[in-house]
Amino acid sequence: MESLLGLRQDLYQYGAQSIAYLQQTYPQLGDLLIPVSSMGDPSKGFIVFFPLILSINYLKGVKFLGAFIICEWFNMVAKWMLHGERPYWWVVEQNTNITLLQTRLTCETGPGVPSGHSQATAVIWFCLIDTITGCLGRGKLLGWAVFFIMQMSMFLSRIYIAAHFPHQCFLGFFVGLIIIKKFYLKASWVQCKTVPLVFMSVFLISSALGVYMLLLKFGVDPNWSIALAKKNCLKPEWIYVDTTPFYAMMRFSGSAVGLSLSGFLTMEVFSSPKIYTKASAMMIGLGLGQLSNFIHKNLPRENLDHFYLCEFLLNAFYVITVIKIFQMMFANNLCGNQS
């Protein structure tokens, strides 16, 4: 056990030195890499990429959302259990002589391993490129080149802003690939009826809460990282409630309930829509995503219990609304099923 702990500290030390080198040697990269983390926020998977993929290919959009929900669930549970540090507070808490720059996106409050951004980026871009190349019937080589460019961009971005150590990003990427294989490419779950899907949703919520309660039972504070974030963040306004594990749980659990209650997930009784229907559905879906994001940003945060409940209901209603609208629009085009 001591050797493993020593290895982890070595990873942190070498990782922090690498981050400092990157920040000090290539300061001009900040203008390019900081926006990557913002654009790659996991919330974009729900409000941007879900309606986008759904409009191109309904079945792949449903499979993407299911895989992305599992991605978010696993990331939150793994972070609670693995107890990973983040660079921006580790260098201070360990009294190292390493100085790391902080940005407005640095001070995430959850534990650091595995990287949620790297994990989400793997799932999002794999599913998006698979959907687009499948629709076009060509461009796979270019598509996968874009996939790896996006992974490397996110890897460098998360390291540059000192939100993650390098090994945390690598782990997030590989976990994302495993989730893709099991829940997107195979995706046997889409054949389930409503009741089994509801039970699966309840399992995701209860298992996450179970891990939380189990940690408390053994004397481990699941929210240990929030105090460190508040203590070591350069500016208090850089601390966002959106980065807490409980917010992530409300987001994926609400989406899971919404997906399970939507019905007709495989759309076998419906048809492949025409291009103008797809384009219209895409615009409506993206508009609903922005409306959901607007409501999220304007929810009062004084009472966190009330905020989390509203987030759960908002995400559930958003997913149901998008899927039902797409179903109604696509059902009017009778020209063969999607593959």
C-alpha positions as CSV (number, residue, x, y, z in Angstrom):
1,M,0.0,0.0,0.0
2,E,2.8,2.4,0.9
3,S,4.5,1.7,-2.5
4,L,1.2,2.5,-4.3
5,L,0.8,5.7,-2.3
6,G,4.4,6.6,-3.1
7,L,3.8,6.0,-6.8
8,R,0.8,8.2,-6.7
9,Q,2.8,11.0,-5.1
10,D,5.5,10.6,-7.8
11,L,2.8,10.9,-10.5
12,Y,1.5,14.1,-8.8
13,Q,5.1,15.5,-8.6
14,Y,6.1,14.8,-12.2
15,G,2.7,15.9,-13.4
16,A,2.9,19.2,-11.6
17,Q,6.4,19.8,-12.9
18,S,5.1,19.1,-16.5
19,I,2.2,21.5,-16.0
20,A,4.5,24.2,-14.7
21,Y,6.9,23.7,-17.7
22,L,4.0,23.9,-20.2
23,Q,2.6,27.1,-18.6
24,Q,6.0,28.8,-18.4
25,T,7.5,27.7,-21.7
26,Y,4.4,28.2,-23.8
27,P,2.3,31.0,-22.2
28,Q,0.8,31.9,-25.6
29,L,-1.0,28.6,-25.7
30,G,-3.4,29.8,-23.0
31,D,-5.5,31.8,-25.5
32,L,-6.0,28.6,-27.6
33,L,-6.3,26.0,-24.8
34,I,-8.5,27.7,-22.2
35,P,-11.6,27.9,-24.6
36,V,-11.2,24.2,-25.3
37,S,-12.1,23.3,-21.7
38,S,-15.1,25.7,-21.9
39,M,-16.4,24.2,-25.1
40,G,-15.7,20.7,-23.9
41,D,-17.7,21.0,-20.7
42,P,-19.7,17.8,-20.1
43,S,-22.9,19.8,-20.0
44,K,-22.5,20.4,-23.7
45,G,-23.0,16.7,-24.2
46,F,-26.7,17.0,-23.1
47,I,-27.6,20.4,-24.5
48,V,-25.7,20.5,-27.8
49,F,-24.4,17.1,-28.9
50,F,-27.4,15.1,-27.9
51,P,-29.9,17.0,-30.1
52,L,-27.3,17.3,-32.8
53,I,-26.6,13.5,-33.1
54,L,-30.3,12.7,-32.6
55,S,-31.3,14.8,-35.6
56,I,-28.7,13.1,-37.8
57,N,-29.6,9.6,-36.8
58,Y,-32.3,9.0,-34.2
59,L,-31.1,5.6,-33.0
60,K,-27.5,6.7,-32.6
61,G,-28.6,9.8,-30.8
62,V,-30.5,7.7,-28.2
63,K,-27.5,5.3,-27.9
64,F,-25.2,8.3,-27.4
65,L,-27.4,9.8,-24.6
66,G,-27.4,6.4,-22.8
67,A,-23.7,6.1,-23.1
68,F,-23.1,9.6,-22.0
69,I,-25.3,9.2,-18.9
70,I,-23.3,6.1,-18.0
71,C,-20.1,8.2,-18.6
72,E,-21.3,10.8,-16.2
73,W,-22.4,8.3,-13.6
74,F,-19.2,6.3,-13.7
75,N,-17.1,9.5,-13.5
76,M,-18.8,10.8,-10.4
77,V,-18.7,7.5,-8.6
78,A,-15.0,6.9,-9.5
79,K,-14.1,10.4,-8.4
80,W,-15.6,9.7,-5.0
81,M,-13.9,6.4,-4.6
82,L,-10.5,7.2,-6.1
83,H,-10.0,10.4,-4.1
84,G,-7.8,12.1,-6.7
85,E,-6.1,15.4,-6.1
86,R,-6.1,18.4,-8.5
87,P,-2.8,20.2,-9.4
88,Y,-3.8,23.7,-8.3
89,W,-4.4,22.7,-4.7
90,W,-1.9,19.8,-4.5
91,V,1.2,22.0,-5.1
92,V,0.1,24.3,-2.2
93,E,-1.1,21.6,0.2
94,Q,2.2,19.7,-0.2
95,N,4.3,22.8,0.2
96,T,6.1,22.2,-3.1
97,N,8.3,24.9,-4.7
98,I,6.1,24.6,-7.9
99,T,4.0,27.6,-8.9
100,L,1.0,27.0,-11.2
101,L,-1.1,29.6,-12.9
102,Q,-4.8,29.6,-12.4
103,T,-7.6,30.6,-14.8
104,R,-11.3,31.1,-14.4
105,L,-11.8,27.5,-15.3
106,T,-9.2,26.0,-13.0
107,C,-11.0,25.8,-9.7
108,E,-13.3,22.7,-10.2
109,T,-14.5,21.4,-6.9
110,G,-14.8,17.7,-7.4
111,P,-11.9,15.1,-7.0
112,G,-9.6,14.9,-10.0
113,V,-9.5,11.3,-11.2
114,P,-10.6,10.3,-13.8
115,S,-10.8,13.5,-15.9
116,G,-14.5,14.1,-16.6
117,H,-13.7,16.4,-19.6
118,S,-11.4,13.8,-21.2
119,Q,-13.9,11.0,-20.6
120,A,-16.8,13.1,-22.0
121,T,-14.7,14.3,-25.0
122,A,-14.0,10.6,-25.9
123,V,-17.7,9.7,-25.8
124,I,-18.9,12.8,-27.5
125,W,-16.5,12.9,-30.5
126,F,-16.5,9.2,-31.1
127,C,-20.3,9.1,-31.3
128,L,-20.5,12.4,-33.4
129,I,-17.9,11.2,-35.9
130,D,-19.4,7.7,-36.1
131,T,-22.8,9.3,-36.8
132,I,-21.6,11.8,-39.4
133,T,-19.4,9.4,-41.3
134,G,-22.2,6.8,-41.2
135,C,-24.6,9.3,-42.7
136,L,-22.1,10.4,-45.4
137,G,-20.8,7.0,-46.2
138,R,-17.2,8.3,-46.4
139,G,-14.7,10.5,-44.6
140,K,-13.8,8.0,-41.9
141,L,-10.0,8.7,-42.1
142,L,-10.6,12.4,-41.7
143,G,-13.2,11.8,-39.0
144,W,-10.9,9.8,-36.8
145,A,-8.1,12.3,-37.4
146,V,-10.4,15.0,-36.0
147,F,-11.3,12.6,-33.1
148,F,-7.6,12.3,-32.0
149,I,-7.0,16.0,-32.5
150,M,-9.9,16.8,-30.2
151,Q,-8.6,14.3,-27.5
152,M,-5.2,15.8,-27.6
153,S,-6.6,19.4,-27.5
154,M,-8.6,18.5,-24.4
155,F,-5.7,16.7,-22.8
156,L,-3.4,19.8,-23.2
157,S,-6.2,22.1,-22.1
158,R,-7.0,20.3,-18.9
159,I,-3.3,20.1,-18.0
160,Y,-2.5,23.7,-19.0
161,I,-5.2,25.2,-16.7
162,A,-4.0,23.0,-13.8
163,A,-7.3,21.2,-13.4
164,H,-5.9,17.8,-14.0
165,F,-2.7,15.8,-13.8
166,P,-1.7,14.0,-17.1
167,H,-2.4,10.5,-15.8
168,Q,-5.9,11.6,-14.9
169,C,-6.6,12.6,-18.4
170,F,-5.3,9.4,-19.9
171,L,-7.4,7.4,-17.5
172,G,-10.5,9.4,-18.4
173,F,-9.9,8.8,-22.1
174,F,-9.5,5.0,-21.7
175,V,-12.6,4.8,-19.5
176,G,-14.5,6.7,-22.2
177,L,-13.5,4.2,-24.8
178,I,-14.7,1.3,-22.7
179,I,-18.1,3.0,-22.2
180,I,-18.3,3.6,-25.9
181,K,-17.8,-0.1,-26.7
182,K,-20.3,-1.4,-24.1
183,F,-23.1,1.2,-24.1
184,Y,-22.9,2.8,-27.6
185,L,-21.5,0.2,-30.0
186,K,-23.3,-2.8,-28.4
187,A,-26.1,-0.9,-26.7
188,S,-28.3,-3.9,-25.9
189,W,-30.1,-1.7,-23.4
190,V,-32.1,0.2,-26.1
191,Q,-34.2,-2.9,-26.6
192,C,-35.5,-2.7,-23.1
193,K,-39.0,-1.7,-22.3
194,T,-39.9,1.3,-20.1
195,V,-40.1,-0.4,-16.8
196,P,-36.6,-2.1,-16.9
197,L,-35.2,1.3,-18.1
198,V,-36.8,3.0,-15.1
199,F,-35.2,0.5,-12.8
200,M,-31.9,1.1,-14.5
201,S,-32.3,4.8,-13.9
202,V,-33.2,4.2,-10.2
203,F,-30.1,2.0,-9.9
204,L,-27.9,4.8,-11.2
205,I,-29.3,7.2,-8.6
206,S,-29.3,4.8,-5.7
207,S,-25.9,3.4,-6.4
208,A,-24.4,6.9,-6.5
209,L,-26.1,7.7,-3.2
210,G,-25.1,4.4,-1.8
211,V,-21.4,5.1,-2.5
212,Y,-21.9,8.5,-0.9
213,M,-23.4,7.0,2.3
214,L,-20.8,4.2,2.4
215,L,-18.0,6.8,2.4
216,L,-19.7,8.7,5.2
217,K,-20.1,5.4,7.2
218,F,-16.3,4.7,6.9
219,G,-15.5,8.3,8.0
220,V,-14.6,9.7,4.6
221,D,-16.1,13.0,3.6
222,P,-17.2,12.7,0.0
223,N,-17.1,16.5,-0.2
224,W,-13.5,16.8,1.0
225,S,-12.4,18.4,-2.3
226,I,-14.8,21.3,-2.1
227,A,-13.0,22.7,1.0
228,L,-9.6,22.4,-0.7
229,A,-11.0,24.1,-3.8
230,K,-12.3,27.0,-1.8
231,K,-9.1,27.3,0.2
232,N,-6.7,27.3,-2.7
233,C,-8.6,28.9,-5.6
234,L,-7.1,32.3,-6.5
235,K,-10.5,34.0,-6.7
236,P,-13.7,33.0,-4.9
237,E,-15.8,33.9,-8.0
238,W,-14.0,31.0,-9.9
239,I,-15.8,28.5,-7.7
240,Y,-18.9,27.2,-9.4
241,V,-21.6,24.9,-7.9
242,D,-21.9,23.4,-11.4
243,T,-18.7,21.5,-10.8
244,T,-19.8,19.8,-7.6
245,P,-20.5,16.0,-7.7
246,F,-24.1,16.4,-6.6
247,Y,-24.9,18.7,-9.5
248,A,-23.4,16.2,-11.9
249,M,-25.6,13.5,-10.2
250,M,-28.8,15.6,-10.7
251,R,-27.8,16.1,-14.3
252,F,-27.3,12.5,-15.3
253,S,-30.0,11.0,-13.1
254,G,-32.6,13.5,-14.4
255,S,-31.6,12.7,-18.0
256,A,-31.7,9.0,-17.2
257,V,-35.2,9.2,-15.9
258,G,-36.2,11.3,-18.9
259,L,-34.7,8.8,-21.4
260,S,-36.3,5.8,-19.7
261,L,-39.8,7.5,-19.8
262,S,-39.6,8.6,-23.4
263,G,-40.7,5.3,-25.1
264,F,-40.1,4.1,-28.6
265,L,-36.3,4.4,-28.1
266,T,-35.4,2.3,-31.2
267,M,-38.0,4.1,-33.4
268,E,-38.5,0.8,-35.3
269,V,-42.2,1.8,-36.0
270,F,-41.1,5.1,-37.5
271,S,-39.2,6.1,-40.6
272,S,-36.1,7.8,-41.7
273,P,-36.8,11.5,-42.0
274,K,-36.1,13.7,-45.0
275,I,-33.2,16.2,-44.8
276,Y,-35.4,19.2,-44.2
277,T,-37.1,17.4,-41.3
278,K,-33.7,16.6,-39.8
279,A,-32.6,20.2,-40.2
280,S,-35.7,21.5,-38.6
281,A,-35.4,19.0,-35.7
282,M,-31.8,19.9,-35.2
283,M,-32.6,23.6,-34.9
284,I,-35.5,22.9,-32.5
285,G,-33.4,20.5,-30.4
286,L,-30.5,23.0,-30.2
287,G,-32.9,25.7,-29.3
288,L,-34.4,23.6,-26.5
289,G,-30.9,22.9,-25.3
290,Q,-30.1,26.6,-25.0
291,L,-33.5,27.2,-23.3
292,S,-32.6,24.5,-20.8
293,N,-29.2,26.1,-20.2
294,F,-30.8,29.6,-19.8
295,I,-33.1,28.2,-17.1
296,H,-30.2,26.4,-15.4
297,K,-28.2,29.6,-15.2
298,N,-31.1,31.5,-13.7
299,L,-32.1,29.0,-11.0
300,P,-31.6,30.4,-7.5
301,R,-28.7,28.8,-5.7
302,E,-29.2,30.0,-2.2
303,N,-30.9,26.8,-1.1
304,L,-28.9,23.9,-2.6
305,D,-31.5,21.2,-1.9
306,H,-34.0,23.2,-3.9
307,F,-31.5,23.9,-6.7
308,Y,-30.6,20.2,-7.0
309,L,-34.2,19.2,-7.2
310,C,-35.0,21.8,-9.9
311,E,-31.9,20.6,-11.9
312,F,-33.2,17.0,-11.7
313,L,-36.6,18.0,-12.9
314,L,-35.2,20.3,-15.6
315,N,-33.0,17.6,-17.1
316,A,-35.7,15.0,-17.0
317,F,-38.2,17.3,-18.7
318,Y,-35.7,18.5,-21.3
319,V,-34.8,15.0,-22.4
320,I,-38.4,13.9,-22.6
321,T,-39.4,17.0,-24.6
322,V,-36.6,16.7,-27.1
323,I,-37.2,13.0,-27.8
324,K,-41.0,13.4,-28.0
325,I,-40.7,16.3,-30.4
326,F,-38.2,14.4,-32.6
327,Q,-40.5,11.4,-32.6
328,M,-43.5,13.4,-33.8
329,M,-41.5,15.1,-36.5
330,F,-39.8,12.0,-37.8
331,A,-43.0,9.9,-37.8
332,N,-44.3,11.9,-40.7
333,N,-41.7,10.7,-43.2
334,L,-42.6,7.2,-44.4
335,C,-39.6,6.2,-46.4
336,G,-37.9,3.3,-44.5
337,N,-36.2,2.7,-41.2
338,Q,-32.8,4.0,-40.1
339,S,-30.0,1.6,-39.8
